[in-house]
Amino acid sequence: MKLQRMNRRALALGALAVSGALALTACGSDETGNPDGGSSNAAAPSNIKCDDASGQVLADGSSAQKNAVDAWVKQFSAACKVEINYKAGGSGAGVTAFTQGQVPWAGSDSALKPEEVKASQKICSGGQGIDLPMVGGPIAVGYNVPGVDNLVLDAATIAKIFDSKITNWNDPAIAKLNPDAKLPNLKIQAFHRSDESGTTDNFTKYLIATAKKDFPYEGGKAWQAKGGQSAPQSSGVAAQVKQTAGAIGYFELSYAKDGIKTVAIDTGAGKPVEATVDNATKAIADAKVVGTGKDLALELNYATKAEGAYPMVLVTYEIVCDKGNKSDTLPAVKAFLRYAASEDGQKILAENDYAPMPDDIIAQVRTTVESLS
């Protein structure tokens, strides 16, 4: 009998432990992997307009903006009690999931192509997919060269490195740009994205615009240059650069963490330009809206030589139907995008190494979000 009472007591305590763990899990369900950590129990902004937002929303796309989306979700979910699951499988995967009707919105570092717009008309009843520029930032070129804390490269040299035409860190072309650096006799390990990526698209657009002779490719989301090694998503490339001596790779500045050093670019301006949020904003401000109707696709000036303008930038678009959104997800998607485009939402970007959209562009985005139906 005594043993039975002890067993019953143990079971009761175990049940309490489980229920306590479940309660803690429920309280922590808004954790989204914010790179800067922090508790999800912090007070949510009181000015987030939830409307009828409820339930769960699955989205996919650009891994470039994942850290930004994580920060947005943390605040939005706490205020509106909506579960946003952003897969970040890459821009190509996101666009495909959207045009196949698997997700109500997607993130892409490249604007929709005409054939993708046409495909979206099948799932946007009476409408089509549109591009809403929401997140900006520099594409950093991270490197791991022992003994080299500062590195300057120009477009031609970067192109040759990633096309396997320059294969050693003490190459004369690199030495000429870095006369004070002690460049080692070390093989270059160039990493590119293995998945279809808007980051790759924008990185190669920069090289094509500024060093076409040395990078004779069409560009696009899929990597085309010769040689090198690949890794999935921006986080994968950054991880390889961090752990591999002699490595170099491209990814968003928000992934240049834990001691990863980044290249300053010789653009032809007075001095090399570093990859910073402010320098990226200067370049994005020179962009033009080239989309028609409610589509707000931008044309970036990758060849800018303006002082302090970091030219290797990307803009991530949130892709959504202008009309014909599904009624069960529209309130939540609309409320989330409203918050992301708000002053508070854009402020979070700078706090996470992203560049907010210029005022005139984000004003158009806000108007378009309110018109979604």
Wavefront OBJ file of the C-alpha trace (Angstrom):
o trace
v 0.000 0.000 0.000
v 2.818 2.377 0.891
v 4.462 1.679 -2.459
v 1.187 2.339 -4.285
v 0.778 5.688 -2.504
v 4.338 6.618 -3.500
v 3.634 5.694 -7.127
v 0.436 7.732 -7.142
v 2.348 10.675 -5.676
v 5.045 10.341 -8.323
v 2.449 10.271 -11.101
v 0.736 13.353 -9.701
v 4.017 15.259 -9.522
v 4.853 14.132 -13.054
v 1.505 15.414 -14.317
v 2.136 18.766 -12.651
v 5.575 18.949 -14.267
v 4.131 18.201 -17.706
v 1.344 20.750 -17.326
v 3.886 23.322 -16.150
v 6.086 22.614 -19.164
v 3.107 22.965 -21.476
v 2.230 26.272 -19.888
v 5.775 27.516 -20.392
v 5.681 26.304 -23.989
v 2.446 28.176 -24.603
v 3.908 31.326 -23.070
v 6.976 31.008 -25.253
v 5.173 30.158 -28.479
v 5.941 33.589 -29.925
v 9.691 32.945 -29.974
v 10.786 33.173 -33.588
v 14.550 32.962 -33.531
v 15.322 36.678 -33.367
v 19.096 36.825 -33.916
v 19.467 39.244 -31.032
v 17.580 36.976 -28.641
v 15.334 38.496 -26.022
v 12.136 37.375 -24.437
v 8.893 37.057 -26.354
v 7.106 38.075 -23.168
v 8.082 41.708 -23.684
v 5.128 44.046 -24.016
v 3.812 44.128 -27.577
v 3.327 47.490 -29.295
v -0.129 48.806 -28.480
v -0.585 50.481 -31.878
v -0.633 47.310 -33.984
v -4.014 47.128 -35.731
v -5.194 43.518 -35.690
v -8.721 43.910 -37.111
v -10.145 40.399 -37.602
v -6.740 38.693 -37.823
v -6.749 35.196 -36.353
v -5.522 31.660 -36.839
v -2.348 30.502 -38.559
v -0.563 31.744 -41.672
v 2.081 29.757 -43.527
v 4.498 31.668 -45.752
v 7.715 30.849 -47.592
v 10.457 32.566 -49.537
v 13.524 34.739 -49.171
v 15.955 33.654 -46.492
v 17.531 37.107 -46.842
v 14.682 38.638 -44.862
v 14.228 35.828 -42.338
v 15.773 37.757 -39.440
v 13.529 40.720 -40.257
v 10.403 38.556 -40.476
v 11.335 36.893 -37.184
v 11.514 40.297 -35.504
v 8.169 41.366 -37.018
v 6.446 38.105 -36.072
v 7.640 38.386 -32.499
v 5.849 41.715 -32.069
v 2.840 41.034 -34.281
v 1.977 37.635 -32.829
v 2.146 38.972 -29.287
v -0.331 41.736 -30.179
v -2.691 39.865 -32.498
v -2.423 36.244 -31.323
v -1.829 35.075 -34.879
v 0.689 32.334 -35.597
v 2.909 33.235 -38.562
v 5.144 30.426 -39.810
v 7.737 31.701 -42.299
v 9.683 28.820 -43.836
v 12.451 30.892 -45.543
v 13.177 28.198 -48.115
v 14.542 30.726 -50.615
v 12.999 33.149 -53.094
v 12.488 30.520 -55.786
v 10.679 28.179 -53.423
v 8.559 31.039 -52.115
v 7.395 32.213 -55.530
v 6.591 28.634 -56.555
v 4.608 28.049 -53.361
v 2.683 31.280 -53.948
v 1.848 30.669 -57.616
v 0.700 27.148 -56.735
v -1.626 28.488 -54.053
v 0.216 26.828 -51.165
v 0.848 30.080 -49.273
v -1.070 33.399 -49.216
v 2.099 35.495 -49.357
v 5.758 34.934 -50.115
v 9.027 36.795 -49.855
v 11.296 37.244 -52.862
v 14.465 39.239 -53.451
v 13.487 39.495 -57.119
v 10.298 40.935 -58.573
v 7.849 38.554 -60.231
v 8.608 37.678 -63.834
v 5.814 38.003 -66.449
v 5.258 34.242 -66.518
v 5.019 34.188 -62.722
v 2.462 36.986 -62.760
v 0.445 35.005 -65.297
v 0.632 31.897 -63.120
v -0.537 33.905 -60.099
v -3.749 34.884 -61.885
v -4.951 31.298 -61.474
v -4.891 31.561 -57.689
v -5.692 35.287 -57.311
v -9.367 35.269 -58.256
v -9.915 38.334 -60.444
v -6.451 39.685 -59.635
v -2.746 38.857 -59.756
v 0.399 38.707 -57.654
v 2.071 42.052 -56.928
v 5.457 43.044 -55.501
v 5.559 45.130 -52.327
v 9.122 46.310 -51.474
v 9.396 45.963 -47.719
v 12.956 45.070 -46.685
v 16.230 46.482 -47.954
v 19.839 45.921 -47.155
v 23.371 45.349 -48.308
v 24.574 42.030 -49.656
v 27.734 41.620 -47.643
v 30.731 39.762 -49.017
v 32.036 37.936 -45.982
v 35.527 36.466 -45.816
v 37.726 34.354 -43.553
v 41.389 35.121 -44.209
v 43.635 34.670 -41.164
v 45.566 37.835 -40.341
v 43.492 40.081 -42.630
v 41.094 42.333 -40.726
v 40.374 44.803 -43.522
v 39.857 43.846 -47.149
v 38.996 45.957 -50.185
v 37.797 44.438 -53.462
v 36.322 45.913 -56.625
v 33.664 44.446 -58.893
v 36.113 42.927 -61.383
v 38.100 41.174 -58.663
v 34.963 39.853 -56.964
v 33.728 38.559 -60.334
v 37.002 36.757 -61.017
v 37.060 35.214 -57.543
v 33.553 33.807 -57.863
v 34.222 32.579 -61.415
v 37.377 30.724 -60.330
v 39.685 33.017 -62.300
v 41.424 34.208 -59.125
v 42.121 31.244 -56.871
v 44.630 32.372 -54.233
v 44.486 35.125 -51.622
v 47.918 36.541 -52.491
v 46.909 37.112 -56.111
v 48.393 40.354 -57.527
v 44.929 41.799 -58.239
v 43.949 41.467 -54.567
v 47.353 42.702 -53.386
v 47.062 45.831 -55.536
v 43.803 46.779 -53.820
v 45.239 45.991 -50.374
v 48.849 47.234 -50.302
v 49.038 47.234 -46.503
v 47.533 43.769 -45.957
v 49.612 40.646 -45.299
v 47.830 38.354 -47.722
v 48.623 34.666 -47.109
v 49.479 32.058 -49.702
v 46.098 30.424 -49.159
v 43.596 28.877 -51.551
v 40.333 30.773 -51.964
v 37.208 28.806 -51.042
v 34.326 30.644 -52.743
v 30.836 29.727 -51.533
v 27.592 30.417 -53.400
v 23.950 29.471 -52.825
v 22.863 25.932 -53.703
v 19.167 26.879 -53.836
v 17.434 29.317 -56.165
v 17.954 32.631 -54.480
v 17.051 36.265 -54.923
v 20.301 37.044 -53.124
v 22.161 35.292 -55.919
v 20.050 37.169 -58.470
v 20.939 40.572 -56.992
v 24.582 39.663 -56.357
v 25.035 38.624 -59.990
v 23.063 41.632 -61.257
v 25.650 43.807 -59.532
v 28.540 41.912 -61.161
v 26.877 41.962 -64.587
v 26.194 45.710 -64.323
v 29.710 46.590 -63.200
v 32.025 43.827 -64.470
v 30.288 42.152 -67.414
v 33.624 41.360 -69.083
v 34.719 39.351 -66.076
v 31.307 37.830 -65.324
v 29.830 36.792 -68.709
v 26.620 35.228 -67.457
v 22.913 35.962 -67.773
v 22.346 35.975 -64.042
v 19.215 34.863 -62.242
v 18.243 33.025 -59.073
v 20.294 29.932 -59.933
v 24.095 30.123 -59.710
v 25.783 29.965 -63.118
v 29.492 30.723 -62.678
v 32.192 28.067 -62.702
v 33.661 26.266 -59.734
v 33.245 27.176 -56.107
v 31.265 25.369 -53.435
v 27.607 25.672 -52.495
v 25.508 25.846 -49.345
v 21.762 26.253 -48.748
v 20.249 29.587 -47.729
v 22.110 32.637 -46.517
v 22.647 31.042 -43.120
v 24.379 28.076 -44.748
v 26.778 30.238 -46.751
v 27.573 32.349 -43.687
v 28.244 29.226 -41.615
v 30.679 27.910 -44.219
v 32.542 31.216 -44.374
v 32.827 31.322 -40.598
v 34.279 27.818 -40.278
v 36.461 27.619 -43.396
v 39.873 29.279 -43.580
v 40.246 30.988 -46.954
v 36.506 31.212 -47.497
v 34.514 33.989 -49.109
v 30.756 34.157 -49.690
v 27.809 36.502 -50.125
v 24.837 36.973 -47.824
v 22.818 39.717 -46.183
v 24.546 41.876 -43.589
v 22.305 40.474 -40.849
v 24.097 37.129 -41.292
v 27.571 38.657 -40.843
v 27.615 37.760 -37.159
v 30.029 36.237 -34.673
v 33.202 37.744 -36.034
v 32.586 37.353 -39.788
v 34.446 40.187 -41.527
v 33.026 41.905 -44.607
v 34.606 43.393 -47.717
v 34.640 47.121 -48.464
v 33.935 47.782 -52.151
v 35.987 50.089 -54.349
v 33.207 51.596 -56.470
v 35.280 54.358 -58.015
v 34.110 56.837 -55.393
v 36.534 58.778 -53.214
v 37.072 55.859 -50.863
v 35.944 52.230 -50.543
v 32.397 51.792 -49.244
v 31.587 49.469 -46.363
v 28.503 47.291 -46.122
v 26.318 49.194 -43.657
v 22.600 49.850 -43.370
v 23.039 53.584 -43.920
v 25.226 53.055 -46.995
v 22.683 50.634 -48.441
v 19.832 53.096 -47.876
v 21.766 55.694 -49.888
v 21.853 53.288 -52.818
v 18.215 52.173 -52.517
v 17.085 55.808 -52.475
v 18.290 55.988 -56.080
v 15.874 53.224 -57.140
v 12.897 53.792 -59.427
v 9.439 52.204 -59.251
v 8.982 50.375 -62.563
v 5.966 48.225 -61.697
v 2.569 49.054 -63.151
v -0.766 49.365 -61.390
v -0.451 48.262 -57.784
v 2.824 46.462 -58.471
v 5.741 48.342 -56.908
v 8.746 46.536 -58.391
v 11.918 48.636 -58.248
v 14.855 49.172 -60.574
v 18.097 49.482 -58.614
v 21.180 51.370 -59.779
v 23.914 48.813 -59.125
v 26.557 50.908 -60.875
v 26.237 53.961 -58.627
v 29.465 55.730 -57.722
v 27.885 58.142 -55.286
v 29.961 58.815 -52.186
v 29.017 56.470 -49.364
v 26.521 54.465 -51.450
v 27.016 50.718 -51.080
v 25.917 49.376 -54.481
v 25.546 45.661 -53.771
v 22.039 45.869 -52.346
v 18.833 43.956 -52.579
v 15.213 44.706 -51.882
v 12.960 41.932 -50.647
v 9.368 42.020 -51.847
v 6.351 40.621 -50.074
v 4.313 39.000 -52.840
v 0.564 38.870 -52.398
v -2.616 38.925 -54.507
v -3.935 42.425 -55.142
v -7.428 40.899 -55.430
v -8.857 37.469 -54.809
v -7.067 36.684 -51.557
v -8.571 33.776 -49.611
v -11.029 34.987 -47.001
v -9.626 32.772 -44.252
v -6.125 34.281 -44.438
v -6.686 37.802 -45.813
v -7.311 39.528 -42.433
v -4.138 38.098 -40.900
v -1.955 38.701 -43.967
v -3.241 42.250 -44.375
v -2.733 43.076 -40.695
v 0.784 41.608 -40.720
v 1.851 43.480 -43.850
v 0.312 46.676 -42.461
v 2.502 46.333 -39.381
v 5.621 45.442 -41.413
v 5.183 48.600 -43.514
v 4.395 50.804 -40.513
v 6.849 53.216 -38.951
v 7.436 50.791 -36.075
v 7.860 47.845 -38.416
v 10.395 49.664 -40.553
v 12.253 50.887 -37.467
v 12.847 47.267 -36.437
v 14.707 46.707 -39.708
v 17.541 49.070 -38.837
v 17.835 47.422 -35.423
v 18.476 44.095 -37.197
v 20.991 45.225 -39.857
v 18.425 45.821 -42.615
v 17.686 49.032 -44.469
v 14.197 50.580 -44.158
v 12.490 51.555 -47.390
v 12.763 55.232 -48.425
v 9.780 57.320 -47.275
v 8.202 57.806 -50.699
v 8.347 54.087 -51.522
v 7.009 52.812 -48.198
v 4.152 55.337 -48.385
v 3.010 53.677 -51.627
v 3.338 50.250 -50.011
v 1.083 51.292 -47.112
v -1.606 52.548 -49.471
v -1.473 49.325 -51.491
v -1.694 47.103 -48.401
v -4.908 48.843 -47.334
v -6.424 48.110 -50.767
v -5.808 44.356 -50.676
v -9.004 42.364 -51.066
l 1 2 3 4 5 6 7 8 9 10 11 12 13 14 15 16 17 18 19 20 21 22 23 24 25 26 27 28 29 30 31 32 33 34 35 36 37 38 39 40 41 42 43 44 45 46 47 48 49 50 51 52 53 54 55 56 57 58 59 60 61 62 63 64 65 66 67 68 69 70 71 72 73 74 75 76 77 78 79 80 81 82 83 84 85 86 87 88 89 90 91 92 93 94 95 96 97 98 99 100 101 102 103 104 105 106 107 108 109 110 111 112 113 114 115 116 117 118 119 120 121 122 123 124 125 126 127 128 129 130 131 132 133 134 135 136 137 138 139 140 141 142 143 144 145 146 147 148 149 150 151 152 153 154 155 156 157 158 159 160 161 162 163 164 165 166 167 168 169 170 171 172 173 174 175 176 177 178 179 180 181 182 183 184 185 186 187 188 189 190 191 192 193 194 195 196 197 198 199 200 201 202 203 204 205 206 207 208 209 210 211 212 213 214 215 216 217 218 219 220 221 222 223 224 225 226 227 228 229 230 231 232 233 234 235 236 237 238 239 240 241 242 243 244 245 246 247 248 249 250 251 252 253 254 255 256 257 258 259 260 261 262 263 264 265 266 267 268 269 270 271 272 273 274 275 276 277 278 279 280 281 282 283 284 285 286 287 288 289 290 291 292 293 294 295 296 297 298 299 300 301 302 303 304 305 306 307 308 309 310 311 312 313 314 315 316 317 318 319 320 321 322 323 324 325 326 327 328 329 330 331 332 333 334 335 336 337 338 339 340 341 342 343 344 345 346 347 348 349 350 351 352 353 354 355 356 357 358 359 360 361 362 363 364 365 366 367 368 369 370 371 372 373
